Each structure stands twice: as C-alpha cells, then as structure tokens.
C-alpha cells in the first residue's frame, strides 16, 4: 500500500513497526502516545491532559486547539475510544527520503470504523506540513478510515462543550450521590 509503515507503542510499552497492510487489527485507541507532551518555559503552545468521559482516562494534547478538538471528539456519541499521538506514519517521498508524521488523534467508533485527526490552524499550514497531511489522508483512505484536518472550531460551541464537560466527570456523580451540592456546582 504505497510503501507506508506504521510505528506504535502497545499498551504494554513495546514498540512495533508494521507495514500499513498489517495494522487492521491494531487497537490504536488503546496505544500509548508515540511522542511525549513536553512543557517548557516560554513555549508558544500549552500542552496538557484532557479527562475523557469516553475513555474514563486522560488524553494528552499539545495545544489548546488540540484540547478543543479532543473535547469535541469526547462528545461524539459514536466514538468509543480516543488516543493521542497514536502512531508514526512513515513513507518515502518522491524525492527519495523517508518522512514520518504522528497524527494528533485516533478515534474508534462503536461500529468499528476509525477516524484520524490532525489539528492545525489554516494560516499555519506550510507546504511541507500539507504534504504530510496529504500522505496521512492517502494512508487513511487505503485503510478505509476517515481523515480530518481541522482548524479552529467555533468558539461558542467550544465554550459550551467545555462547560458541559465538567458534568461528565465522575466527581459529579459522587456529588449527586452524597448530596454535596457545593461540589456539584463547583466550576471545573
């Protein structure tokens, strides 16, 4: 399939590298990120971890743009699993050298289908990155996965999802169960 290879880190921490044709059975929604989410003084983006009601666990993000999109994925009813930085996709360019790209998210739907998401503002998509996104789209097409290259989401929808997300956390259930009204109404 066009010489694509996929590298990923399994749940047990072992690293794997497979041709694209061999990844049909890999549960990417349960893999570890292939890159670390680093934070350092004076960086432009703000990494962190989003508590996902879908997974009942934290999902990493490298910027607030990614956070907003993982939050939206978390609200999609058909999504049953989300992984950040799920794999390295490698391919040989027409010029000869090998390129690699780690998509931002992998999402599994309840019907077994998959979605790969890259987050980048439209104004910050240089030609080199567009080539990587196009290669990722081609690889996803070969696997019959949906591919999304997304930019800034609607600010009002994002604000509403962020507010509603606080009520999906398990602490909200505990507050209701024990009658702790102050905890239930505390901002997230």
C-alpha positions in Angstrom: 0.0 0.0 0.0 2.2 2.8 -1.3 5.1 1.8 1.0 3.6 3.2 4.2 4.8 1.8 7.5 3.2 2.4 10.9 5.1 2.5 14.2 3.3 2.4 17.5 3.7 1.8 21.2 1.5 -1.0 22.6 -0.3 -0.9 25.9 2.5 -2.9 27.5 5.1 -0.4 26.3 6.6 -2.5 23.5 7.3 -0.7 20.2 6.1 -2.1 16.9 6.7 -1.2 13.3 4.4 -2.8 10.7 3.5 -2.3 7.0 0.2 -0.5 6.5 -1.4 -3.7 5.3 -0.8 -5.3 8.8 -2.4 -2.7 11.0 -6.1 -3.7 10.6 -6.2 -5.5 13.9 -4.3 -2.9 16.0 -6.4 -1.3 18.7 -4.9 2.2 18.2 -7.4 3.7 20.7 -5.6 1.7 23.4 -2.0 2.6 22.4 0.4 4.9 24.2 1.4 8.2 22.6 4.5 7.8 20.3 5.7 11.3 21.4 6.0 13.0 24.8 3.9 16.1 25.6 6.7 18.4 26.8 6.2 21.7 28.6 9.0 24.3 29.0 9.3 27.9 29.9 8.2 30.4 27.2 6.8 27.9 24.7 4.0 29.1 22.4 1.6 26.2 22.9 0.1 24.9 26.1 0.2 21.0 26.4 -1.8 19.1 29.0 -4.2 16.2 29.5 -8.0 16.2 28.9 -10.1 13.9 31.1 -12.1 11.9 28.6 -15.6 10.6 29.7 -15.4 8.3 26.7 -12.3 6.6 27.9 -12.5 7.3 31.6 -8.9 8.4 31.4 -6.7 11.3 30.4 -5.9 12.0 26.8 -2.9 14.2 26.0 -2.9 17.4 23.9 -0.1 19.6 22.7 -2.1 22.9 22.3 -5.4 24.4 23.2 -6.5 23.8 19.6 -5.9 20.1 20.1 -7.7 20.2 23.5 -10.7 21.7 21.9 -10.9 19.0 19.3 -10.3 16.1 21.7 -13.1 17.6 23.8 -15.4 17.6 20.8 -14.4 14.0 20.0 -15.3 13.1 23.6 -18.8 14.4 22.9 -19.3 12.5 19.7 -21.8 9.7 20.6 -20.4 7.1 18.2 -16.8 7.5 19.5 -15.9 4.7 22.0 -12.1 5.3 22.2 -9.6 8.1 21.7 -5.8 8.1 21.6 -3.4 11.0 21.2 -0.3 10.7 19.1 -1.3 7.1 18.3 1.3 6.2 15.7 4.1 7.3 13.4 3.2 7.0 9.8 6.3 6.7 7.6 6.6 6.8 3.8 9.2 7.5 1.1 8.8 10.8 -0.7 9.0 11.2 -4.5 12.4 12.8 -3.9 13.6 9.7 -2.1 14.0 10.4 1.7 11.7 8.8 4.3 9.2 11.1 6.0 7.3 10.5 9.2 4.2 12.1 10.7 2.4 11.4 14.0 -1.3 12.4 13.7 -2.8 14.2 16.6 -5.7 11.7 17.4 -7.1 8.4 16.6 -10.8 7.7 17.4 -12.6 4.4 17.2 -16.4 4.4 16.7 -18.9 1.9 18.0 -19.3 0.3 14.6 -15.6 -0.5 14.4 -14.7 2.3 12.0 -11.9 4.7 12.7 -11.0 8.3 12.3 -7.6 10.0 12.3 -7.5 13.7 13.2 -4.8 16.4 12.6 -5.2 19.8 14.2 -3.6 22.8 12.6 -4.9 26.4 12.1 -5.4 27.1 8.4 -3.0 30.0 8.5 -0.2 27.8 9.9 -0.1 25.0 7.3 3.2 25.3 5.3 3.7 23.2 2.2 5.9 20.6 4.0 3.1 20.0 6.6 0.4 19.9 3.9 2.4 17.2 2.2 2.4 15.2 5.4 -1.3 15.7 5.9 -1.9 14.6 2.3 0.1 11.4 2.8 -1.8 10.7 6.0 -5.1 11.2 4.2 -3.9 8.8 1.5 -2.9 6.1 4.0 -6.3 6.5 5.9 -8.1 6.2 2.6 -6.3 2.9 1.9 -7.4 1.6 5.3 -11.0 2.9 4.8 -10.5 5.3 7.8 -11.9 8.8 7.9 -9.3 11.5 7.9 -9.9 15.0 9.2 -7.6 18.0 9.0 -9.2 20.6 11.3 -8.6 24.2 12.2 -10.1 26.4 14.8 -13.5 25.2 16.0 -16.5 27.5 16.6 -15.8 29.5 19.8 -19.3 29.3 21.2 -19.7 25.6 20.6 -16.3 25.0 22.3 -17.2 27.1 25.3 -20.5 25.2 25.7 -18.8 21.8 25.4 -16.1 22.9 27.9 -18.8 23.9 30.4 -20.8 20.7 29.8 -17.7 18.5 30.1 -17.5 19.3 33.8 -20.7 17.5 34.4 -19.4 14.3 32.7 -16.6 13.8 35.3 -17.1 11.1 37.9 -16.8 13.6 40.7 -20.1 15.0 39.5 -21.8 11.6 40.1 -20.2 11.4 43.6 -21.5 14.8 44.5 -25.1 13.9 43.4 -24.9 10.6 45.2 -23.8 12.1 48.5 -25.8 15.3 48.2 -22.8 17.6 48.1 -24.4 20.4 46.3 -21.4 22.7 46.6 -19.1 20.1 44.9 -21.7 19.5 42.2 -21.9 23.2 41.4 -18.1 23.9 41.6 -16.6 25.2 38.4 -14.2 22.8 36.6 
